Amino acid sequence: MTSFFIYLVQSSLVFSCLYVLYIIVSSKVTFHQINRFSLLLMPVVALLAPLSYLLTLKAPSTIIQIPQFNEFIANSETVLVDTIEETSTKAYNFKTILFGLYILVSSLVFLRMLHSIWLLFQLKQQSKVTHNGNVQLIHTNHTNTFSFFNWIFISKHINPSENILIVEHEKAHVVLKHSIDVLLAEIYIVFFWFNPLVYRYRKSLKAVHEYQADSWVLNGATKTSNYLAVLLQNIEKETATSNSLYSYFNQSVIKKRIDMITRKPTAKVYKLTYSVFIMGAASLCLAFTKPNTTEKLLPSTTPQLAKEFVLDPPTLFPVQGKSKKDISSTYGKRRNPLKNGKKMMHNGIDIKAPIGTPVVATADGVIAKAADQDKWGNLIVIEHSDGYQTWYAHLQKFNVTKNQSVKKGDIIGYVGNTGASLGAHLHYEVHYKEAQVNPINFIKE
């Protein structure tokens, strides 16, 4: 659930960056077709950019992958367990409430969109319908004129002289399939309603639609002066009905349209500025990719060192001066009190010992990791021959460093109580060819 919210935030940030870039660079130019394409591409890039790390090709590597630590702690105190469970429950409840709120608002936004479409169907049924080619003219008592796919809702109160130009304008919306753009934008808003810029984005997209339709009409035999006169006459009508539910698919921007019509066409060389969008989108995608690095666990001299190592499994007991009788928790499934009694796999053994007791390498190898690793505490991972690894968790401190060669019996660290541990002990695991196996089966010394 947390990952879902992180994705939403990341996608919103990408979208916001691209839209702000559009406002600064391209919102006032006359390249309406390119602007439409740019606006439609923004949500796509925003949705895919946070997932771009999935497209990063990685060669097989020997990087140590640290799984989530789910060790059962034998000597946990009831009070502390209750506190941990209570904190976990509170965090879970907050995420659940937040997710529920998100779903609720998204559902309301979606229902509002469906309600508006339903109103259009109702309006059509209540009005007179005529046909003009493949377009249906729906004559309504409302002053707003707008289109929805191949339906053109036109007011009965429009003067005959205005009617021809307005219908031509709305036909342009039908031919250019602007209703598809609007629906896609509305669906995007259903999921990203919390981003205030999506509402400005919707207005910008509809404004570009209007600019395209105006250009379509003016490229015919219509005089610009006559067309501007019709637009001016409709400003007052639009203002009077701006709160109409039917204006959901209208939201005209007549004043901006007049400004765009009277503006001098932008020089073609200005198209080069759209490369800013390409670079911006590429940079945002790269920001989410993971570097394709391979971590070398073994030094370059491994073949020579291997000849000096004894090629056998990790058979030594990992805590100096201790034996199997000191094992407090064995390998296998058991009920974990930290997970509400859920049965979980314990992938190693726990060995009780005082803090500071030496921990030894159970076989020859090379230190692949020696670092603090969250719930694992101070963790050492040793890479051995023949596909073996041994893991030593909750150490007090290290006696080795990464890439250092060690021999069986060398002291590598000291028993501690770091990470998700409530008592001094060593958590010890044996991995064979990346599978966790029972360490008891190997211990012979």
Secondary structure, 3 states (H helix, E strand, C coil): CHHHHHHHHHHHHHHHHHHHHHHHHCCCCCCHHHHHHHHHHHHHHHHHHHHHHHHCCCCCCCCCCCCCCCCCCCCCCHHHHHHHHHHHHHHHHHHHHHHHHHHHHHHHHHHHHHHHHHHHHHHHHCCEEEEECCEEEEEECCCCCEEECCEEEEECCCCHHHHHHHHHHHHHHHHCCHHHHHHHHHHHHHHCCCCCHHHHHHHHHHHHHHHHHHHHHHCCCCCHHHHHHHHHHHHHHHHHCCCCHHHHHCCCCHHHHHHHHCCCCCCHHHHHHHHHHHHHHHHHHHCCCCCCCCCCCCCCCHHHHHHHCCCCCCCCCCECCCCHHHEEECCEEEEEHHHCCEEEEECCEEEECCCCCEEECCCCEEEEEEEECHHHCEEEEEECHHHEEEEEEEEEEECCCCCCEECCCCEEEEEECCCCCCCCEEEEEEEECCEEECHHHCCCC
